[in-house]
Amino acid sequence: MGWWTQLGQLMLLAILLGAVMTVVESVLRTIGLHSVIMRIPIIGSNFTLIISILMMWVLNDSYSFSWLSAGGLTDGWAMWLHIVASGAIVYGFVPVKDAVVSMISKGFRM
């Protein structure tokens, strides 16, 4: 895969993370747990990162980044580190996705 493919893959995963966060926060507000979870010091401040990691775990490594692979290691720890790193990369890519969407919506005007 070329780097353009992986860039597109990251864009789609960042868009998916936004949709997943909307649904999760809506469900938590409906059952009344959103404010409780957001008050927990470490969980509340990193909630989107946690959901991003869980999203990558649920996707079951179907979105594998070749430059992130651990050399074909399949033991539990290497796979968990791969999932956490993938989730963190997707979480960190959200501002890039927002900038690209903003640029496209403005029609590449300068």
Secondary structure in CASP SS format (residue, H / E / C, confidence):
PFRMAT SS
TARGET T0000
AUTHOR 0000-0000-0000
METHOD secondary structure of the structure
MODEL  1
M C 1.00
G C 1.00
W H 1.00
W H 1.00
T H 1.00
Q H 1.00
L H 1.00
G H 1.00
Q H 1.00
L H 1.00
M H 1.00
L H 1.00
L H 1.00
A H 1.00
I H 1.00
L H 1.00
L H 1.00
G H 1.00
A H 1.00
V H 1.00
M H 1.00
T H 1.00
V H 1.00
V H 1.00
E H 1.00
S H 1.00
V H 1.00
L H 1.00
R H 1.00
T H 1.00
I H 1.00
G C 1.00
L C 1.00
H H 1.00
S H 1.00
V H 1.00
I H 1.00
M H 1.00
R H 1.00
I C 1.00
P H 1.00
I H 1.00
I H 1.00
G H 1.00
S H 1.00
N C 1.00
F H 1.00
T H 1.00
L H 1.00
I H 1.00
I H 1.00
S H 1.00
I H 1.00
L H 1.00
M H 1.00
M H 1.00
W H 1.00
V H 1.00
L C 1.00
N C 1.00
D C 1.00
S C 1.00
Y C 1.00
S C 1.00
F C 1.00
S H 1.00
W H 1.00
L H 1.00
S C 1.00
A C 1.00
G C 1.00
G C 1.00
L C 1.00
T C 1.00
D C 1.00
G H 1.00
W H 1.00
A H 1.00
M H 1.00
W H 1.00
L H 1.00
H H 1.00
I H 1.00
V H 1.00
A H 1.00
S H 1.00
G H 1.00
A H 1.00
I H 1.00
V H 1.00
Y H 1.00
G H 1.00
F H 1.00
V H 1.00
P H 1.00
V H 1.00
K H 1.00
D H 1.00
A H 1.00
V H 1.00
V H 1.00
S H 1.00
M H 1.00
I H 1.00
S H 1.00
K C 1.00
G C 1.00
F C 1.00
R C 1.00
M C 1.00
END
